[in-house]
């Protein structure tokens, strides 16, 4: 038996708490009364489609999750989702391929929201020597490929720094999206060996700056950034 979808009020409350807002904060931002918001969260009142979209905007809910809120409230989703190989996205795919090709001879990748490699320029094939075959099965996940002990990790000269940078970015994604697949990915890759977590005193700015990726290739060493 399929589980019933969660009530929209509970989902709105979860997003508000995730954004560390009080009911008063959100109500003021949305221009509604705290009482009305409370009724919406507890299910005593049902939001209109416009109200769902208004609160989603104030809470900075990702577009994909706004569809979830709409469906939970009894409305049809309004934000389309397409794969990168969809004909409607052909111009975007051509632009991505052009950017990737211009990065040669250095490797470059386009990643989807779950860190899966959606496109690459196939440069530097020696980069993948000695990588376990299961990590190269499509869809290849860039985080697993980079941090797994049977992936690139043993050849990354600054593994602790690189690992800390990637884990920081993944945690930020989890905080912003609450994506179940990203939560599971964070749990998995955090358990890989390879260095400590970034120190608590590290500033936000330090992690937003590009971090060098220093990889030892069979014949030389190369440095990239991300």
MDTraj code that builds the backbone (N, CA, C; nanometers):
import mdtraj as md
import numpy as np

residues = "UNK UNK UNK UNK UNK UNK UNK UNK UNK UNK UNK UNK UNK UNK UNK UNK UNK UNK UNK UNK UNK UNK UNK UNK UNK UNK UNK UNK UNK UNK UNK UNK UNK UNK UNK UNK UNK UNK UNK UNK UNK UNK UNK UNK UNK UNK UNK UNK UNK UNK UNK UNK UNK UNK UNK UNK UNK UNK UNK UNK UNK UNK UNK UNK UNK UNK UNK UNK UNK UNK UNK UNK UNK UNK UNK UNK UNK UNK UNK UNK UNK UNK UNK UNK UNK UNK UNK UNK UNK UNK UNK UNK UNK UNK UNK UNK UNK UNK UNK UNK UNK UNK UNK UNK UNK UNK UNK UNK UNK UNK UNK UNK UNK UNK UNK UNK UNK UNK UNK UNK UNK UNK UNK UNK UNK UNK UNK UNK UNK UNK UNK UNK UNK UNK UNK UNK UNK UNK UNK UNK UNK UNK UNK UNK UNK UNK UNK UNK UNK UNK UNK UNK UNK UNK UNK UNK UNK UNK UNK UNK UNK UNK UNK UNK UNK UNK UNK UNK UNK UNK UNK UNK UNK UNK UNK UNK UNK UNK UNK UNK UNK UNK UNK UNK UNK UNK UNK UNK UNK UNK UNK UNK UNK UNK UNK UNK UNK UNK UNK UNK UNK UNK UNK UNK UNK UNK UNK UNK UNK UNK UNK UNK UNK UNK UNK UNK UNK UNK UNK UNK UNK UNK UNK UNK UNK UNK".split()
xyz = np.array([
    [0.0845, -0.1189, 0.0000],
    [0.0000, 0.0000, 0.0000],
    [0.0887, 0.1249, 0.0000],
    [0.0543, 0.2203, -0.0881],
    [0.1321, 0.3426, -0.0954],
    [0.1024, 0.4324, 0.0231],
    [0.2084, 0.4954, 0.0757],
    [0.1879, 0.5899, 0.1848],
    [0.1217, 0.7157, 0.1315],
    [0.0252, 0.7718, 0.2063],
    [-0.0380, 0.8959, 0.1610],
    [0.0634, 1.0090, 0.1616],
    [0.0482, 1.1058, 0.0709],
    [0.1430, 1.2182, 0.0694],
    [0.1337, 1.2969, 0.1989],
    [0.2444, 1.3525, 0.2462],
    [0.2411, 1.4314, 0.3704],
    [0.1541, 1.5547, 0.3519],
    [0.0876, 1.6006, 0.4578],
    [0.0041, 1.7208, 0.4460],
    [0.0882, 1.8429, 0.4147],
    [0.0306, 1.9322, 0.3381],
    [0.1058, 2.0501, 0.2959],
    [0.1448, 2.1364, 0.4150],
    [0.0592, 2.1415, 0.5176],
    [0.0914, 2.2228, 0.6347],
    [0.2182, 2.1756, 0.7045],
    [0.2317, 2.0437, 0.7169],
    [0.3518, 1.9897, 0.7793],
    [0.4759, 2.0178, 0.6978],
    [0.4635, 2.0114, 0.5656],
    [0.5778, 2.0418, 0.4787],
    [0.6182, 2.1884, 0.4903],
    [0.5193, 2.2771, 0.4950],
    [0.5497, 2.4192, 0.5106],
    [0.6198, 2.4458, 0.6435],
    [0.5734, 2.3790, 0.7469],
    [0.6372, 2.3964, 0.8783],
    [0.7820, 2.3474, 0.8752],
    [0.8058, 2.2330, 0.8089],
    [0.9424, 2.1814, 0.7993],
    [1.0338, 2.2797, 0.7259],
    [0.9847, 2.3387, 0.6170],
    [1.0665, 2.4352, 0.5445],
    [1.0918, 2.5604, 0.6267],
    [0.9912, 2.6046, 0.7004],
    [1.0108, 2.7231, 0.7857],
    [1.1160, 2.6951, 0.8919],
    [1.1084, 2.5796, 0.9551],
    [1.2055, 2.5454, 1.0581],
    [1.3438, 2.5260, 0.9981],
    [1.3488, 2.4718, 0.8767],
    [1.4778, 2.4537, 0.8102],
    [1.5436, 2.5882, 0.7812],
    [1.4634, 2.6890, 0.7524],
    [1.5153, 2.8235, 0.7272],
    [1.5335, 2.9042, 0.8557],
    [1.5073, 2.8390, 0.9691],
    [1.5252, 2.9005, 1.1019],
    [1.4438, 3.0298, 1.1152],
    [1.3195, 3.0226, 1.0724],
    [1.2287, 3.1353, 1.0835],
    [1.1182, 3.1029, 1.1822],
    [1.0773, 3.2010, 1.2587],
    [0.9591, 3.1852, 1.3437],
    [0.8346, 3.2065, 1.2587],
    [0.7204, 3.1680, 1.3131],
    [0.5956, 3.1945, 1.2417],
    [0.5772, 3.3444, 1.2203],
    [0.6169, 3.4233, 1.3177],
    [0.6044, 3.5678, 1.3052],
    [0.6924, 3.6199, 1.1913],
    [0.8155, 3.5701, 1.1824],
    [0.9068, 3.6124, 1.0755],
    [0.8462, 3.5841, 0.9381],
    [0.7996, 3.4603, 0.9194],
    [0.7473, 3.4211, 0.7892],
    [0.6181, 3.4951, 0.7574],
    [0.5324, 3.5092, 0.8568],
    [0.4061, 3.5782, 0.8345],
    [0.4304, 3.7231, 0.7923],
    [0.5238, 3.7894, 0.8575],
    [0.5560, 3.9284, 0.8204],
    [0.6131, 3.9354, 0.6791],
    [0.7035, 3.8421, 0.6452],
    [0.7625, 3.8421, 0.5122],
    [0.6566, 3.8194, 0.4042],
    [0.5588, 3.7324, 0.4346],
    [0.4562, 3.6972, 0.3363],
    [0.3374, 3.7929, 0.3376],
    [0.3300, 3.8800, 0.4388],
    [0.2191, 3.9741, 0.4462],
    [0.0884, 3.9111, 0.4878],
    [0.0961, 3.8076, 0.5719],
    [-0.0245, 3.7439, 0.6230],
    [-0.0179, 3.7445, 0.7755],
    [-0.1267, 3.7065, 0.8405],
    [-0.1275, 3.7059, 0.9868],
    [-0.0606, 3.5797, 1.0393],
    [-0.0033, 3.5909, 1.1575],
    [0.0564, 3.4737, 1.2223],
    [-0.0488, 3.3674, 1.2477],
    [-0.1708, 3.4108, 1.2811],
    [-0.2810, 3.3169, 1.3074],
    [-0.3128, 3.2360, 1.1821],
    [-0.3187, 3.3044, 1.0683],
    [-0.3488, 3.2326, 0.9436],
    [-0.2388, 3.1326, 0.9105],
    [-0.1126, 3.1726, 0.9288],
    [-0.0023, 3.0806, 0.9027],
    [-0.0086, 2.9603, 0.9949],
    [-0.0410, 2.9851, 1.1202],
    [-0.0538, 2.8752, 1.2157],
    [-0.1630, 2.7779, 1.1723],
    [-0.2740, 2.8311, 1.1234],
    [-0.3839, 2.7460, 1.0769],
    [-0.3406, 2.6631, 0.9551],
    [-0.2610, 2.7255, 0.8683],
    [-0.2130, 2.6528, 0.7506],
    [-0.1204, 2.5384, 0.7911],
    [-0.0314, 2.5639, 0.8845],
    [0.0652, 2.4619, 0.9256],
    [-0.0006, 2.3471, 1.0003],
    [-0.1043, 2.3750, 1.0749],
    [-0.1703, 2.2699, 1.1533],
    [-0.2808, 2.2002, 1.0760],
    [-0.3131, 2.2475, 0.9557],
    [-0.4174, 2.1848, 0.8761],
    [-0.5565, 2.2370, 0.9034],
    [-0.5694, 2.3371, 0.9890],
    [-0.7015, 2.3941, 1.0163],
    [-0.7493, 2.4809, 0.9009],
    [-0.6586, 2.5212, 0.8149],
    [-0.6928, 2.5947, 0.6933],
    [-0.6128, 2.5358, 0.5781],
    [-0.6694, 2.5385, 0.4590],
    [-0.6033, 2.4843, 0.3408],
    [-0.5551, 2.5996, 0.2531],
    [-0.4287, 2.6002, 0.2142],
    [-0.3771, 2.7116, 0.1345],
    [-0.4270, 2.7066, -0.0096],
    [-0.4450, 2.8225, -0.0683],
    [-0.4717, 2.8311, -0.2116],
    [-0.3419, 2.8055, -0.2875],
    [-0.3519, 2.7878, -0.4180],
    [-0.2313, 2.7687, -0.4977],
    [-0.1409, 2.8912, -0.4875],
    [-0.2012, 3.0103, -0.4936],
    [-0.1217, 3.1323, -0.4839],
    [-0.0514, 3.1421, -0.3492],
    [-0.1173, 3.0960, -0.2427],
    [-0.0551, 3.1006, -0.1098],
    [0.0620, 3.0043, -0.1018],
    [0.0472, 2.8853, -0.1603],
    [0.1582, 2.7898, -0.1617],
    [0.2786, 2.8506, -0.2326],
    [0.2542, 2.9154, -0.3463],
    [0.3628, 2.9752, -0.4223],
    [0.4235, 3.0940, -0.3487],
    [0.3402, 3.1722, -0.2811],
    [0.3909, 3.2864, -0.2044],
    [0.4819, 3.2400, -0.0914],
    [0.4355, 3.1432, -0.0132],
    [0.5167, 3.0940, 0.0985],
    [0.6420, 3.0228, 0.0484],
    [0.6314, 2.9523, -0.0643],
    [0.7490, 2.8861, -0.1223],
    [0.8543, 2.9884, -0.1598],
    [0.8097, 3.1009, -0.2154],
    [0.9033, 3.2056, -0.2548],
    [0.9712, 3.2666, -0.1326],
    [0.8944, 3.2939, -0.0285],
    [0.9511, 3.3533, 0.0932],
    [1.0475, 3.2578, 0.1621],
    [1.0210, 3.1278, 0.1495],
    [1.1062, 3.0276, 0.2137],
    [1.2206, 2.9822, 0.1237],
    [1.2267, 3.0379, 0.0028],
    [1.3321, 3.0002, -0.0928],
    [1.3334, 2.8489, -0.1150],
    [1.2143, 2.7922, -0.1328],
    [1.2027, 2.6486, -0.1586],
    [1.2479, 2.6218, -0.3023],
    [1.3330, 2.5217, -0.3252],
    [1.3745, 2.4904, -0.4623],
    [1.2536, 2.4616, -0.5514],
    [1.2682, 2.4931, -0.6789],
    [1.1571, 2.4803, -0.7734],
    [1.0969, 2.3406, -0.7716],
    [1.1818, 2.2390, -0.7726],
    [1.1330, 2.1012, -0.7740],
    [1.0469, 2.0730, -0.6513],
    [1.0870, 2.1253, -0.5365],
    [1.0121, 2.1011, -0.4141],
    [0.8841, 2.1848, -0.4083],
    [0.8780, 2.2921, -0.4849],
    [0.7522, 2.3679, -0.4924],
    [0.6438, 2.2832, -0.5588],
    [0.6831, 2.2031, -0.6559],
    [0.5876, 2.1096, -0.7145],
    [0.5341, 2.0135, -0.6100],
    [0.6234, 1.9662, -0.5212],
    [0.5814, 1.8740, -0.4151],
    [0.4781, 1.9417, -0.3247],
    [0.5020, 2.0668, -0.2894],
    [0.4080, 2.1401, -0.2052],
    [0.2739, 2.1586, -0.2759],
    [0.2783, 2.1897, -0.4038],
    [0.1539, 2.2070, -0.4792],
    [0.0731, 2.0780, -0.4819],
    [0.1384, 1.9673, -0.5085],
    [0.0689, 1.8385, -0.5125],
    [0.0109, 1.8049, -0.3749],
    [0.0883, 1.8311, -0.2693],
    [0.0410, 1.8036, -0.1332],
    [-0.0820, 1.8877, -0.0995],
    [-0.0925, 2.0059, -0.1607],
    [-0.2069, 2.0933, -0.1363],
    [-0.3242, 2.0631, -0.2289],
    [-0.3060, 1.9652, -0.3188],
    [-0.4149, 1.9251, -0.4062],
    [-0.4139, 1.9911, -0.5427],
    [-0.3013, 2.0527, -0.5803],
    [-0.2917, 2.1214, -0.7092],
    [-0.1934, 2.0491, -0.8011],
    [-0.2077, 2.0744, -0.9299],
    [-0.1158, 2.0151, -1.0269],
    [0.0187, 2.0868, -1.0207],
    [0.1298, 2.0150, -1.0415],
    [0.2607, 2.0814, -1.0486],
    [0.2652, 2.1747, -1.1689],
    [0.3372, 2.2847, -1.1566],
    [0.3422, 2.3826, -1.2654],
    [0.4831, 2.4046, -1.3192],
    [0.5826, 2.3455, -1.2560],
    [0.7205, 2.3657, -1.3004],
    [0.7682, 2.2409, -1.3745],
    [0.7916, 2.2502, -1.5070],
    [0.8327, 2.1320, -1.5839],
    [0.9742, 2.0891, -1.5502],
    [0.9998, 1.9603, -1.5663],
    [1.1330, 1.9034, -1.5441],
    [1.1711, 1.8215, -1.6662],
    [1.2879, 1.8482, -1.7212],
    [1.3329, 1.7786, -1.8421],
    [1.4745, 1.7266, -1.8237],
    [1.5029, 1.6162, -1.8913],
    [1.6383, 1.5628, -1.8931],
    [1.7236, 1.6470, -1.9874],
    [1.8556, 1.6433, -1.9673],
    [1.9454, 1.7255, -2.0478],
    [1.9417, 1.6869, -2.1949],
    [1.9057, 1.5607, -2.2249],
    [1.8994, 1.5188, -2.3651],
    [1.7624, 1.5432, -2.4279],
    [1.6729, 1.6113, -2.3570],
    [1.5420, 1.6463, -2.4129],
    [1.5626, 1.7419, -2.5309],
    [1.4930, 1.7196, -2.6437],
    [1.5086, 1.8087, -2.7601],
    [1.4855, 1.9563, -2.7265],
    [1.3984, 1.9836, -2.6294],
    [1.3703, 2.1228, -2.5935],
    [1.4931, 2.1913, -2.5344],
    [1.5884, 2.1118, -2.4830],
    [1.7085, 2.1681, -2.4219],
    [1.8301, 2.1593, -2.5135],
    [1.8066, 2.1323, -2.6406],
    [1.9183, 2.1183, -2.7345],
    [2.0102, 2.2412, -2.7367],
    [1.9573, 2.3646, -2.7382],
    [2.0483, 2.4804, -2.7360],
    [2.1323, 2.4868, -2.6087],
    [2.0713, 2.4537, -2.4950],
    [2.1455, 2.4544, -2.3683],
    [2.2530, 2.3468, -2.3702],
    [2.2205, 2.2293, -2.4223],
    [2.3193, 2.1209, -2.4280],
    [2.4353, 2.1587, -2.5200],
    [2.4049, 2.2244, -2.6316],
    [2.5103, 2.2675, -2.7233],
    [2.6029, 2.3683, -2.6560],
    [2.5464, 2.4586, -2.5765],
    [2.6277, 2.5578, -2.5062],
    [2.7172, 2.4912, -2.4019],
    [2.6619, 2.3933, -2.3304],
    [2.7405, 2.3206, -2.2300],
    [2.8560, 2.2468, -2.2962],
    [2.8266, 2.1785, -2.4072],
    [2.9311, 2.1035, -2.4779],
    [3.0413, 2.1965, -2.5283],
    [3.0026, 2.3155, -2.5724],
    [3.1023, 2.4114, -2.6215],
    [3.1939, 2.4559, -2.5083],
    [3.1364, 2.4868, -2.3935],
    [3.2166, 2.5285, -2.2780],
    [3.3119, 2.4172, -2.2353],
    [3.2611, 2.2942, -2.2299],
    [3.3451, 2.1818, -2.1896],
    [3.4590, 2.1600, -2.2884],
    [3.4288, 2.1684, -2.4171],
    [3.5306, 2.1445, -2.5182],
    [3.6424, 2.2475, -2.5106],
    [3.6091, 2.3702, -2.4732],
    [3.7090, 2.4764, -2.4675],
    [3.8000, 2.4648, -2.3455],
    [3.7670, 2.3725, -2.2554],
    [3.8545, 2.3511, -2.1401],
    [3.9700, 2.2566, -2.1709],
    [3.9642, 2.1882, -2.2845],
    [4.0709, 2.0949, -2.3190],
    [4.2028, 2.1697, -2.3327],
    [4.3144, 2.1069, -2.2918],
    [4.3342, 1.9642, -2.2583],
    [4.3009, 1.9283, -2.1138],
    [4.2416, 2.0207, -2.0390],
    [4.2072, 1.9921, -1.9001],
    [4.0678, 1.9291, -1.8926],
    [4.0483, 1.8345, -1.8016],
    [3.9162, 1.7720, -1.7905],
    [3.8146, 1.8691, -1.7324],
    [3.6919, 1.8597, -1.7813],
    [3.5828, 1.9441, -1.7307],
    [3.4545, 1.8626, -1.7336],
    [3.3664, 1.8924, -1.6386],
    [3.2444, 1.8141, -1.6228],
    [3.1255, 1.9055, -1.5982],
    [3.0096, 1.8610, -1.6423],
    [2.8826, 1.9232, -1.6053],
    [2.8094, 1.8234, -1.5164],
    [2.7717, 1.8677, -1.3968],
    [2.7100, 1.7787, -1.2988],
    [2.5634, 1.8129, -1.2796],
    [2.4825, 1.7104, -1.2512],
    [2.3438, 1.7370, -1.2162],
    [2.3339, 1.7634, -1.0664],
    [2.2132, 1.7803, -1.0153],
    [2.1956, 1.8201, -0.8750],
    [2.2409, 1.7123, -0.7769],
    [2.2543, 1.5884, -0.8227],
    [2.3001, 1.4800, -0.7358],
    [2.4470, 1.4467, -0.7595],
    [2.5199, 1.5382, -0.8224],
    [2.6635, 1.5245, -0.8472],
    [2.6954, 1.4151, -0.9477],
    [2.5984, 1.3779, -1.0287],
    [2.6234, 1.2807, -1.1351],
    [2.6753, 1.3545, -1.2578],
    [2.7716, 1.2926, -1.3249],
    [2.8318, 1.3552, -1.4427],
    [2.7345, 1.3453, -1.5591],
    [2.6808, 1.4608, -1.5994],
    [2.5853, 1.4651, -1.7100],
    [2.6548, 1.4819, -1.8437],
    [2.7736, 1.5426, -1.8421],
    [2.8511, 1.5626, -1.9653],
    [2.9947, 1.5889, -1.9259],
    [3.0869, 1.5554, -2.0154],
    [3.2292, 1.5826, -1.9909],
    [3.2995, 1.5992, -2.1242],
    [3.4220, 1.6493, -2.1189],
    [3.4976, 1.6663, -2.2435],
    [3.5932, 1.5499, -2.2694],
    [3.5877, 1.4462, -2.1849],
    [3.6653, 1.3230, -2.2049],
    [3.8153, 1.3480, -2.2153],
    [3.8624, 1.4586, -2.1597],
    [4.0061, 1.4871, -2.1629],
    [4.0780, 1.4085, -2.0535],
    [4.2076, 1.3914, -2.0699],
    [4.2944, 1.3264, -1.9721],
    [4.2421, 1.1887, -1.9294],
    [4.2302, 1.0935, -2.0216],
    [4.1790, 0.9611, -1.9853],
    [4.2636, 0.8910, -1.8795],
    [4.3943, 0.9267, -1.8700],
    [4.4793, 0.8640, -1.7685],
    [4.4379, 0.9015, -1.6261],
    [4.3500, 1.0018, -1.6157],
    [4.2991, 1.0419, -1.4849],
    [4.2298, 0.9255, -1.4150],
    [4.1728, 0.8345, -1.4948],
    [4.0891, 0.7289, -1.4379],
    [4.1614, 0.5954, -1.4252],
    [4.2907, 0.5938, -1.4491],
    [4.3650, 0.4690, -1.4324],
    [4.3576, 0.4221, -1.2874],
    [4.3386, 0.2937, -1.2696],
    [4.3317, 0.2289, -1.1380],
    [4.2039, 0.2604, -1.0609],
    [4.1082, 0.3286, -1.1224],
    [3.9793, 0.3527, -1.0568],
    [3.8945, 0.2262, -1.0673],
    [3.8309, 0.1859, -0.9578],
    [3.7490, 0.0653, -0.9572],
    [3.6390, 0.0755, -1.0627],
    [3.6147, -0.0333, -1.1327],
    [3.5205, -0.0322, -1.2452],
    [3.3795, 0.0053, -1.2010],
    [3.3405, -0.0340, -1.0779],
    [3.2038, -0.0028, -1.0342],
    [3.1815, 0.1466, -1.0175],
    [3.2898, 0.2221, -0.9935],
    [3.2751, 0.3673, -0.9793],
    [3.2619, 0.4362, -1.1154],
    [3.2932, 0.3620, -1.2233],
    [3.2861, 0.4187, -1.3570],
    [3.1589, 0.3781, -1.4297],
    [3.0709, 0.3030, -1.3615],
    [2.9454, 0.2655, -1.4248],
    [2.8501, 0.3845, -1.4268],
    [2.7912, 0.4142, -1.5425],
    [2.7004, 0.5299, -1.5487],
    [2.5717, 0.5034, -1.4705],
    [2.5157, 0.6082, -1.4116],
    [2.5673, 0.7452, -1.4096],
    [2.6811, 0.7589, -1.3073],
    [2.7946, 0.8096, -1.3521],
    [2.9110, 0.8245, -1.2648],
    [2.8868, 0.9412, -1.1693],
    [2.9068, 0.9149, -1.0406],
    [2.8901, 1.0199, -0.9401],
    [3.0260, 1.0825, -0.9103],
    [3.0370, 1.2131, -0.9298],
    [3.1654, 1.2809, -0.9170],
    [3.2189, 1.2770, -0.7744],
    [3.1315, 1.2798, -0.6749],
    [3.1778, 1.2749, -0.5366],
    [3.2348, 1.1373, -0.5032],
    [3.1650, 1.0323, -0.5425],
    [3.2185, 0.8977, -0.5185],
    [3.3491, 0.8785, -0.5946],
    [3.3518, 0.9205, -0.7190],
    [3.4723, 0.9064, -0.8005],
    [3.5901, 0.9784, -0.7364],
    [3.5657, 1.0951, -0.6813],
    [3.6729, 1.1773, -0.6265],
    [3.7185, 1.1300, -0.4889],
    [3.6247, 1.0887, -0.4027],
    [3.6572, 1.0666, -0.2619],
    [3.6647, 0.9199, -0.2201],
    [3.6145, 0.8296, -0.3006],
    [3.6164, 0.6878, -0.2626],
    [3.7608, 0.6367, -0.2594],
    [3.7945, 0.5536, -0.1606],
    [3.9329, 0.5029, -0.1521],
    [3.9733, 0.4182, -0.2718],
    [3.8769, 0.3677, -0.3501],
    [3.9098, 0.2940, -0.4722],
    [3.8896, 0.3809, -0.5957],
    [3.8728, 0.5111, -0.5731],
    [3.8601, 0.6047, -0.6831],
    [3.9862, 0.6871, -0.6989],
    [3.9682, 0.8187, -0.7095],
    [4.0831, 0.9076, -0.7279],
    [4.1517, 0.9446, -0.5967],
    [4.0862, 0.9221, -0.4843],
    [4.1363, 0.9704, -0.3555],
    [4.2822, 0.9365, -0.3274],
    [4.3294, 0.8125, -0.3526],
    [4.4692, 0.7822, -0.3196],
    [4.5711, 0.8666, -0.3961],
    [4.5291, 0.9279, -0.5080],
    [4.6228, 1.0057, -0.5874],
    [4.6025, 1.1561, -0.5741],
    [4.5107, 1.1980, -0.4876],
    [4.4887, 1.3413, -0.4665],
    [4.5867, 1.3910, -0.3606],
    [4.6748, 1.4805, -0.4001],
    [4.7825, 1.5254, -0.3114],
    [4.7294, 1.6058, -0.1929],
    [4.6216, 1.6814, -0.2124],
    [4.5634, 1.7632, -0.1054],
    [4.4251, 1.7094, -0.0687],
    [4.4191, 1.5785, -0.0408],
    [4.2913, 1.5116, -0.0209],
    [4.2108, 1.5723, 0.0935],
    [4.2741, 1.6012, 0.2074],
    [4.1989, 1.6550, 0.3211],
    [4.1330, 1.7882, 0.2862],
    [4.2091, 1.8757, 0.2180],
    [4.1550, 2.0062, 0.1792],
    [4.0420, 1.9891, 0.0775],
    [4.0643, 1.9040, -0.0228],
    [3.9658, 1.8824, -0.1280],
    [3.8393, 1.8183, -0.0715],
    [3.8586, 1.7198, 0.0151],
    [3.7453, 1.6509, 0.0772],
    [3.6632, 1.7485, 0.1610],
    [3.7308, 1.8316, 0.2410],
    [3.6598, 1.9284, 0.3232],
    [3.5780, 2.0251, 0.2397],
    [3.6352, 2.0680, 0.1262],
    [3.5654, 2.1610, 0.0369],
    [3.4393, 2.0967, -0.0212],
    [3.4526, 1.9732, -0.0712],
    [3.3378, 1.9064, -0.1319],
    [3.2297, 1.8759, -0.0291],
    [3.2699, 1.8311, 0.0894],
    [3.1711, 1.8009, 0.1927],
    [3.0984, 1.9273, 0.2381],
    [3.1699, 2.0380, 0.2443],
    [3.1052, 2.1642, 0.2790],
    [2.9973, 2.1993, 0.1756],
    [3.0321, 2.1875, 0.0479],
    [2.9363, 2.2221, -0.0567],
    [2.8165, 2.1284, -0.0542],
    [2.8411, 2.0013, -0.0277],
    [2.7306, 1.9055, -0.0217],
    [2.6402, 1.9341, 0.0983],
    [2.7006, 1.9664, 0.2129],
    [2.6188, 2.0009, 0.3302],
    [2.5328, 2.1236, 0.3028],
    [2.5891, 2.2224, 0.2344],
    [2.5121, 2.3418, 0.1997],
    [2.3930, 2.3042, 0.1118],
    [2.4141, 2.2134, 0.0169],
    [2.3038, 2.1690, -0.0670],
    [2.1953, 2.1016, 0.0156],
    [2.2361, 2.0173, 0.1080],
    [2.1390, 1.9478, 0.1926],
    [2.0583, 2.0482, 0.2738],
    [2.1261, 2.1474, 0.3305],
    [2.0570, 2.2487, 0.4091],
    [1.9551, 2.3258, 0.3255],
    [1.9906, 2.3542, 0.2008],
    [1.9050, 2.4356, 0.1156],
    [1.7906, 2.3571, 0.0541],
    [1.8128, 2.2284, 0.0244],
    [1.7143, 2.1530, -0.0522],
    [1.6440, 2.0423, 0.0248],
    [1.7071, 1.9922, 0.1308],
    [1.6529, 1.8775, 0.2057],
    [1.6285, 1.7583, 0.1135],
    [1.7082, 1.7458, 0.0097],
    [1.6935, 1.6388, -0.0881],
    [1.7357, 1.5057, -0.0255],
    [1.6452, 1.4071, -0.0285],
    [1.6717, 1.2786, 0.0374],
    [1.7925, 1.2081, -0.0237],
    [1.8073, 1.2164, -0.1556],
    [1.9212, 1.1513, -0.2205],
    [2.0529, 1.2170, -0.1801],
    [2.0530, 1.3490, -0.1649],
    [2.1741, 1.4185, -0.1224],
    [2.2063, 1.3879, 0.0238],
    [2.1043, 1.3742, 0.1064],
    [2.1263, 1.3384, 0.2470],
    [2.1946, 1.2028, 0.2562],
    [2.1481, 1.1067, 0.1758],
    [2.2083, 0.9738, 0.1756],
    [2.3497, 0.9788, 0.1182],
    [2.3711, 1.0608, 0.0154],
    [2.5049, 1.0743, -0.0426],
    [2.6011, 1.1343, 0.0584],
    [2.5562, 1.2340, 0.1327],
    [2.6411, 1.2946, 0.2356],
    [2.6777, 1.1925, 0.3426],
    [2.5816, 1.1126, 0.3824],
    [2.6089, 1.0091, 0.4836],
    [2.7143, 0.9112, 0.4316],
    [2.7028, 0.8742, 0.3055],
    [2.7966, 0.7775, 0.2465],
    [2.9371, 0.8338, 0.2354],
    [2.9513, 0.9484, 0.1696],
    [3.0864, 0.9982, 0.1421],
    [3.1540, 1.0520, 0.2675],
    [3.0763, 1.0940, 0.3672],
    [3.1363, 1.1393, 0.4930],
    [3.2079, 1.0250, 0.5642],
    [3.1655, 0.9018, 0.5355],
    [3.2263, 0.7853, 0.6001],
    [3.3536, 0.7401, 0.5302],
    [3.3837, 0.7940, 0.4123],
    [3.5071, 0.7572, 0.3448],
    [3.6268, 0.8118, 0.4221],
    [3.7387, 0.7420, 0.4235],
    [3.8602, 0.7970, 0.4865],
    [3.9185, 0.9082, 0.4003],
    [4.0108, 0.9849, 0.4609],
    [4.0801, 1.0817, 0.3778],
    [4.1007, 1.2177, 0.4377],
    [4.0866, 1.2323, 0.5671],
    [4.1112, 1.3637, 0.6265],
    [3.9969, 1.4052, 0.7161],
    [4.0242, 1.5022, 0.7981],
    [3.9256, 1.5487, 0.8942],
    [3.8263, 1.6415, 0.8270],
    [3.7152, 1.6684, 0.8977],
    [3.6189, 1.7658, 0.8511],
    [3.6801, 1.9051, 0.8616],
    [3.6292, 2.0024, 0.7833],
    [3.6837, 2.1377, 0.7932],
    [3.6643, 2.1939, 0.9327],
    [3.7630, 2.2639, 0.9874],
    [3.7516, 2.3173, 1.1220],
    [3.6355, 2.4139, 1.1356],
    [3.5777, 2.4202, 1.2552],
    [3.4589, 2.5018, 1.2789],
    [3.4843, 2.6486, 1.2531],
    [3.6073, 2.6956, 1.2753],
    [3.6364, 2.8384, 1.2604],
    [3.6565, 2.8797, 1.1150],
    [3.6575, 2.7825, 1.0218],
    [3.6736, 2.8161, 0.8819],
    [3.5584, 2.9030, 0.8364],
    [3.5888, 3.0120, 0.7687],
    [3.4843, 3.1056, 0.7288],
    [3.4106, 3.0567, 0.6065],
    [3.2884, 3.1081, 0.5889],
    [3.2078, 3.0761, 0.4724],
    [3.2805, 3.1164, 0.3443],
    [3.3451, 3.2326, 0.3459],
    [3.4131, 3.2826, 0.2272],
    [3.5229, 3.1883, 0.1821],
    [3.5950, 3.1300, 0.2777],
    [3.7054, 3.0405, 0.2433],
    [3.6566, 2.9204, 0.1630],
    [3.5359, 2.8732, 0.1921],
    [3.4848, 2.7569, 0.1212],
    [3.4203, 2.7940, -0.0107],
    [3.3836, 2.9215, -0.0278],
    [3.3254, 2.9636, -0.1542],
    [3.4338, 2.9905, -0.2582],
    [3.5576, 3.0111, -0.2151],
    [3.6684, 3.0332, -0.3074],
    [3.7096, 2.8990, -0.3687],
    [3.7474, 2.9022, -0.4972],
    [3.7891, 2.7803, -0.5658],
    [3.9047, 2.7140, -0.4927],
    [3.8961, 2.5839, -0.4772],
    [3.9992, 2.5064, -0.4081],
    [4.0759, 2.4258, -0.5118],
    [4.2088, 2.4266, -0.5066],
    [4.2860, 2.3496, -0.6050],
    [4.2671, 2.1997, -0.5865],
    [4.2615, 2.1307, -0.6969],
    [4.2517, 1.9848, -0.7000],
    [4.3836, 1.9331, -0.7560],
    [4.4697, 1.8819, -0.6693],
    [4.6035, 1.8385, -0.7101],
    [4.6058, 1.6872, -0.7205],
    [4.6180, 1.6397, -0.8432],
    [4.6111, 1.4958, -0.8679],
    [4.7440, 1.4464, -0.9230],
    [4.7911, 1.3331, -0.8726],
    [4.9134, 1.2720, -0.9225],
    [4.8770, 1.1742, -1.0340],
    [4.9195, 1.2066, -1.1565],
    [4.8970, 1.1195, -1.2711],
    [5.0138, 1.0229, -1.2842],
    [4.9996, 0.9178, -1.3644],
    [5.1081, 0.8191, -1.3764],
    [5.2423, 0.8804, -1.4158],
    [5.2400, 0.9876, -1.4955],
    [5.3667, 1.0432, -1.5440],
    [5.3980, 1.1817, -1.4900],
    [5.3012, 1.2478, -1.4297],
    [5.3228, 1.3852, -1.3843],
    [5.2193, 1.4193, -1.2786],
    [5.2201, 1.5449, -1.2336],
    [5.1182, 1.5947, -1.1424],
    [5.0440, 1.7068, -1.2116],
    [4.9138, 1.7149, -1.1876],
    [4.8337, 1.8200, -1.2481],
    [4.7532, 1.8884, -1.1397],
    [4.7148, 2.0130, -1.1686],
    [4.6388, 2.0912, -1.0725],
    [4.5196, 2.1534, -1.1443],
    [4.3996, 2.1332, -1.0849],
    [4.2786, 2.1943, -1.1354],
    [4.2130, 2.2637, -1.0172],
    [4.0970, 2.3240, -1.0387],
    [4.0249, 2.3864, -0.9285],
    [3.8756, 2.3697, -0.9484],
    [3.8020, 2.3848, -0.8377],
    [3.6560, 2.3716, -0.8433],
    [3.5942, 2.4538, -0.7326],
])
top = md.Topology()
chain = top.add_chain()
for i, resn in enumerate(residues, 1):
    res = top.add_residue(resn, chain, resSeq=i)
    for name in ("N", "CA", "C"):
        top.add_atom(name, md.element.get_by_symbol(name[0]), res)
traj = md.Trajectory(xyz[None], top)
